[in-house]
Amino acid sequence: MHKHCIPIESGGCLCAGGPEYRIRVRGKVYVFEWNRYCGPIFLNRDGGQKMSGITKRHWGAVQAWVNKGKRVGGDGLCVWEAEIVSLGSTINEPE
């Protein structure tokens, strides 16, 4: 488990991070930490915070996973299903 500390103006820090999960989005597996206060923190290969390449599809996949009870399958991947949004379009499609 990695801890990502965010400095707070008062001189303290908020340490976010938590258990690591893997989620497949459009055929590629992404690793993220889940913090119940801060939500997901996507990680790069060296375990640091991934700062680019995360899109609304990634955030939507994690939200769909949370909405379905944060289940993890036997393969170790987060289990999520596409969610229908306004105008009947689907923005999240699990692979």
N, C-alpha and C positions, 0 to 999 in steps of 0.2 A: 504494500500500500504506500503510495506516495502522498506527501503532504505538500500542498501548494499554499503558501502563506501570503496573505494580502495585508499590507501595512494599513493600519487605521490611524487617523489623524491624532488621536489621543496618545500615540506612542506604542500602542499594542499591535497585535496582528490577529487576523482571523485565519485559522488554518482550515482550508477546505481540502477535500479529498475523501477517500473512502475505498470500499471494495472495488476491484477492477472487474469490468464486464466487457464482453465482446458482442458486437452487433453487426450483422451483415446488411449493407445498404448498396443496392444495385450491383451485387456480386462481389463486393469488396468488404473485408472485415475490418472494423475499426474498434479500437480499445478505448474505453473511457472509465473514469472513476465516478462513482455515484455518491453524492453527498446530499443528505436529506434536507439541508438548508439551502445549499447553493446549486443543487442539480448536477448535471453532468459536466465533467471536465475531460475533453478529448485529449488523448495522449499520443505523442509521436513515438517513433521506434526506440528512442533512448529513455522513455518514461517521462519526459518533460511535457509541458502543456503544448498541444498542437495549436498553433496560432493562425494557420491559414488552411484553406481547402475545405472547411466545414460549411455546409450550406443548409438551407431550410429543410432539405430532405433528411439530413442527419438529425437535426433537432426534432423534426416531425417523427422520425422513426423512434427516437428515444421517448418522445411523448406518447406515442402509440403503445410502446412497451410498458410505460408507467400506467397508462389507462387500462391495460389488460392484466395488471397485478404483478408486474416485474418478474415474470416467469423466465426461467432459464431451461433450455432443452437439454437432452442427454448429450448433445454434441458440444455443450458449453456455450452456445450462442443464445442471446436474448431472443425470446419468442415474441413476435409482434405481427400485427395484421394491418393491411392498408386501411386507412380511415377516409371516409368520404367527407369532403368539405363542401362549402356553399357552391351552388350552381351545378352540383352533381359531379364535379371533377375529383379525381383521385390524385393527391400529390405525393403520397407515400406508397411505394410498391415494394414489398419485401421480395428478395430473390431467394 
